[in-house]
Amino acid sequence: MSTRRRGRRTGAPFAKPRLFLHGAGYRGCKGNRCRPRAIARGRDAKVAAIIVIDTAEHQRVALRRNRLLATLLLLAAAAVFFATHLVRQPDFWILLLRAGSEAAVVGGLADWFAVTALFRHPLGLPIPRTAIVPKSKDRIGEGLGDFVERNFLAPEIIAAKLREIEPARRVAEWLAVPDNARRVAEQLATVLPYAVRSLDDAEVRAFVLRSFGEQLREIDLAPVMGRVIALVTASGQYDVVFDRLLDGAQAMVAANEERIYAMVAERSRWWIPKQIDQRIARAVLESIAELLGELRLPGSGAREELRRAVAALADDLVASPEQRRRFNEAKDRLLDQPEVQGWLARIWDDLRRIVVDDLASPVSRTREAVYTGILSFGRALAADRPMQARLEAAFEQVALAAVPWRGQIGALIADVVRSWDARTVSERLELAIGSDLQYIRMTGTLVGACVGCALYLVSYYLF
């Protein structure tokens, strides 16, 4: 199976050279361009698993290597000690070497006992005050929780660290890089279909529609609608919107011309000739066309009068309690209609299906829209230092609001460690720090040799 190291153009490569990703996840290459989207969904999960496995394996290899080196050094000292006793008439240098190797063996064995006693009983013997970590698991968890609570979750430490790292600026600069924005968009696009499909349940959909309806009932939409109408009326878009409405009205009248003739005939008296009914219907249609034509003329009296009426309605929706009450009552009656509720349900189902189908497409507009939005947000925030300051102040407030629960966080750490198996705790700690502890064994052996030689020299020259 082929492997390749993967890094990103805009960031540093993976810190550990042992980290690899299998290239079998690629598919659908066209020309010289391969689309990594096929592996985007499982890539981060694979990376996380590989990082954990690689780190543990690296620690295990380092522990075995250093343990072997420390043991070989101890065995070498013991071999030298026994070899010096094979010399029948040792001279000064042989005796010095014997004293050094003897002290080295003592120092190495003492440090081996001390290091081993931390995690297990040396040689399996139940010697008192050994296997310290398994026996003190609960106390270690409590101490770790207290240490984190006092040294990491203090208000002044959190505030100072947040100001130092400037999270808003870092996030903005990171999202402003296209590759990073694409990665976030791919993650969101991977999760979004599952979230949308979870809302397909009838009970969930009914709950969403019910909650949405309750929110609409609680919201006072009259002032909002009044301000929207006022903005449209005051802007140059009012005439464009109004002309489009007139076009729609004129098209509707033209499409229902025969129906208007039929309605006039149905409501007419039996003794009135059909020619008179047709003339009445034609007069109605001509009057409507004349009114629409007058409303279409810029500056006409009817058009200006309607504009003033719309502006007055907008003012009433904002300032008149009576008008607002009527508007909200009409809104509530409309929401209570079964047809409206069914219409909202159909809209929700259509939107959900459109989003899911689009995300499953190789060329997804939703995915691209999410990517564009994230990238635009990152670039805009990166260029807006005042907004960064406001966001960082908000982050600081949120973080400081969580400080009162630091006792619960420390208790959580203690509970998690307490729930671990004693052997698991011992193995994890030994895997994490055991490699460095082997250096204590090596150092103890070497320091013992130096001390043994020094004591021999002192006794030789002084006594």
N, C-alpha and C positions, 0 to 999 in steps of 0.2 A: 504493500500500500504506500503510495507516495505521500510525502509530507512536505510542508512548506511553512516557513516562518512568516507570520503575518504581522505587519506593523501598519501604522497610518502615516500618511504624508505630513499631516499637520501636527503630529504629536510624537513623543518618544516611543521607540519600540518597547516591547514587553521587557520588563526589568530582568527577568530570569531567562538566560539563553536556553534553558531546558524546556521552555514552553513551546509546544507545537500545536498546530491545527491541521486536521486532515483535509486535504483538498477534494475529497470525494463529494463534498456537498455542492459543488458547482454543477450547474446544468444550463442548457440552453445558450451556448456560446454562439455568437454570430460574428463571423469574421475574426478579428483579433480582439474583440470586446466580449468579456464574460460578465454576465450580470450576477453579482453576489446576492441578489434578492432571494434566490432559492435557498440559501443557507442562513438568511438573516434571522429567521424565526428561532432556529435552534442554536445559532452561533454563540450567543452570550451564555446560554445555559451550559454549552460545551466548554466555553472558556472558563466559566466559574468552576466547573467540575475539574477541569484539567489543572487549574491553578491550585485548588485544594489538594488534589492528588500529588501534583508535582512538588508542592511545598512539603507535604508530609514525607514523601519519598526522599527529598533532599535532606530533611532533618534526620531521617532514619539512617541514610548513608553516612552522614557526617558523624552521627553518634557511634555507629559501628567502626568507622575509621579511627576516630579519636580514642575509643575504648581499646581497640587493638594496639594502637601506638603506646598508650599508657601501660597496657599489660606487657607488651614487648620490652618496654623500658625497665619495668620492674623485674621481669625475668632476666634481662641482661645484667642488672645489678646483682641479682641472686647468683647468676652464673659466675660473675667475677668474684663474688664473695667466696663461693665454694672452690673456685679455681685457685685462689690465693692459698687455700689450706693444703693444696697438693704440693706446694713448694716446701721442701724439707728445711731449708735454711733461708728463710725470707730476710731480705735486706730492708733498708729504710723505705724504699719505694714500694716494695710489695706490702709492707705493713701499712703504709699510708693508703695504698689502694684498697687493702682489706678494710681499714677503718671507714673509708669513704663509702665503699659498696655496702658495708654492714648498715651504716646509718641510712643509706639510700633505700635499702630494703625495708627498714623500720619505717621511714617516712612514707614510702610508697604504700605499704600495707595499711598504715594508719589512715592515710587519705582515701585509700580504696574502701576501708571500712566506713569512714565518715560519709563518703558519697553514696555508697550502697545502702547505708542505714537510712538515708533520706526516703528511699522508695520501697525498700523491702527488707526482710530479715537477711543479714549476710549468711551465706551458705545454708539458708533455710532454717537457721537456729533461732528460736524465739527469745532472743536476747532482749532484756528490758531496754526501753528508750530507743528502739529501732523501728523501722517501717513508720517513720514520722509522718510522712504525707498521707498515707491511707488512714492512719489513726486520727489525724488532725484535720480531716477533710472539712468537717463542718466549721471548725474554727478558722480554717483558711478562707472558706467562703465568706464568713462574717467579716474577717479582716479585709478581704478584697472589696466587699461592698462598702465598708466604712472608708477604705482608702479612696475609692472612686467618688464616694459622696463628698468627702472633705477636700479632696485635691483636684477634682475635675469638674464638680458641679457647683462650686462656690459662685455666687453672683458676680463678684468682681472678676473672677477668672474667665467666666463665660463671656461677659461683656467685652473684656480686653481682647480675648481671642477673636471674637466676631469682628471687632474693629480692625484687628490686624490682618485677617484673611480677606476682608472685603468680599463677602459671598456674592452680592449682587453683581459686582464688577466681574468677578471670575466666571459666574454663570453666563453673563451676557457675552463676554469675550469667547467663551467656549461655544455657546450656541450660534455665535456669528460666523463660525467656521462651517462651510457647507457640509463637510463630511460628518461633523458632529450633529448638525441639525438633521441630516439624513438618517443618522443612527437613531436619534430620538423618535423621529417620525416613523421609522420602521418598527420600533418597539411599540409605539402607540397603535399603529395599524395592525400589529399582531394581536394586541389585547382587545382592540375595539370590537371585532366580530363576536368574540365570546361574550362580551358585555351586552352587545345588542341582542344576541340570540337568547341570553338569559331572560330578557324582557318579553320573550314570545309567549310565556305562560299566561293563560287567561286571567288568573288571579293577579299576577304581577301587572298585566296590562290594565285591568280594572282599577288596581290601586293607583297606578300612574295617572290614569285619566281622572279618577276621583280626586287625587291630590292636586292635579292641574286645575280641575274645575273649582276646587275650594280656594286655591290661590287666586284664580281670576275673580271669584266672588269677593274675596277680602280686599283685593286691590281696587282703589278708587281710580278707575280709568278715565273718568270725565276730564280732570285737569290735564292728564297726559294727552288725551285726544284733542283737547282744546288747544294746547300748545303746538301740537303737530300741525293742526289745521292752520293756526296762525302763522307758523313758519312757512308752510306751503303757500298760503295766500300772499304773504309779504315777499316771497321770492319770485324770481322770474320763471320758476317751474310751474307756477299756478296756471298760466295760460296754456302751457303745453299739456298739462294734465286735463284741464278743462276741455281743450279741443279734442283730446282722445276720448273723453266721456261723451262729447257731442257726436263724434264719429260712431261710437258704440250705440248711442241712442238712435241715430239715423239708420244704422244698419239693422237694428232691431225692428224699427218701424217698417222698413222695407221688407224684411223677412216675414213680418206678420200682417202684411197688407190685406191678404185674402181673409185672414182671421178677423180683422177689423170689420170688413164688409159683412162677414157672417154674423158677428156679434150685433151689429146695428140691425140687421134683418131679423134676428131672433128677438130683439127687444122692441121692435116696431109693432104698431097695431096691425091687425089683420086687414083692416080696410084701407091702409096706406099702400099705394102702388109701389112696386119694387123699384121703379125708376127714381121715386122720391127717396127711398132708403139708400140707393146707390149714391144719389147726389149728397145726402147727409154724410155718408161715410167718406165720400171724396172731399167734402168740406172739412171734415175732422182731420183727414190726412194732410190737406193743404194747410190747415191752421198749425198743425204740429210742425210741418216742414218750414212754414214761415217763422214760427217761434225759434226753431233750431237755427235757421238762417240768420235771424236777428241776433241770437246769442253768439253766433260765430263771428259777427262783425266786431273788430276791435274798437273800443270806445263807444259802443252802442249803449243806449240807456238801460235796456234789459240786462246786458252783460254786467254793467257797473252796479246795477241794483242787486243782482245776484251775488256779486262779489261782496257788497256791503252786508248782505244777509248772512253770507258765510262767515265774514269777519265778526259779525254780532253773535253768531252761534258759538264761535270759538271763544269770545269773551265771556259769554254766559256759562259755558262749560267750565271755565276757570273760576269765575267770580260768583256765579249765581248758585246758591245752595239748592234752590228748587229745581233748576235745570240739571244740576249734577245728580240729584235724587232721581229724577225721571230717567236720566241716561242709565244710571246703575240699575234701576228697576227693570228697564228694558233689557239690559245686559243679562241680568239674572234670569228673566223669563226666557231669553234666547238659549241660555245654557241648560235650562231645564227641559228643553224640547228633546225628545228621543232622537229626532232626525239629526240634530246638531251633535249629540253625543256619538251617534253612529258615524257621522261625518268626521269627527275628530279621531275616532278609532280607525277609520279607513286611512286617514292621513298618516297616522302613526305607523300602521302596518306598511303602507307604501314607502314611507321614509326609511323604515327599518330594512325592508327588502332592497331598496335602492342602495343603501349604504353597504349592506352585506355583499350584494352582487358586485358593486364597484370595487370593494376591497379585495374580492377574489379575482378580479381581472388583472392580467399582466400589466396593463396600462391603467392604473387607478387614478382617477381624478381626485378622489378623497385623500389618497396617500400624498399626492403632489400638493394638494391644498394644505394639508397638515405640515408638510415639509416647508412650503413657502411661508406659512404663518409663523412657524418656529424660527426660521431663518430671519424673517423680517423683524420679529420681536427681539431676537438677539442683537441684530444690528442697530435697531432703534434704541434699545436699552444701553448698548455699549457706547452710543454717542450722546446719551443723556445722563450726565453726571448728577444733576439734582434728583432725578427719578431714582438713580442708584442709591443716593443717600437716603431717600424716603423708604425704599425697600429695605435697606440695611437697618434703618431704625425700627422698621416693623419686625424684621427678623430678631433683632435684639429684644424687643418687647415680648415676642412669642417665647423666645428662649428663657428670658427672665421669669415669665409667667409660669414656666415649668419647674423653676427652681424649688418652689415649696414642696414639690413631690420628689425631691431628691432622696428623702428618706425611704420612700417606696421603691425608688430605683435601686438603692443600696440593698434593701430587703429582697428585691427581685433577684439580684445577683447572688445573694447568699442562698436563697431558696433553690436557684438553678444548680449551684454547686452542690448543695445538700442532696439534691435529687440524683446526682451522678453516682455511679458505682465507684467504690473506693479504688478498685483496680484500674478503672478507666481514668480517674483523676491522676493516679500515680503514673500511668503510662503516658498520658498527655503532657504532664509536667516534665517527665523525664525526656520525652521526645523534644520538648521545646528548649530545655536548658541543660539536658544531660550531656550534650556535646561540649558545651563550655565547661561543665564540671569536670570532664576528663582532663582538661588542662590543669586543674588543681592537683590531680593525681600525678601528672607529669612534673609539675612544679615541685610538689612535695618530694618526689624521688630525687630530683636534682638538688633541691635545697638541703635535703637530708645528706646527700653525698658531700656537699660543700661544708656543712656543719660537722660531719664526721671527720673530714680531713682537717678542718680547723682545730677541733678538739684534740686530735692526735698530735698535731704540730705543737699546740700549747703544752700538752703533757710531755712531749718529747724534749722540748727545749727548757721547760721549767722544772721538770722533775727527773 
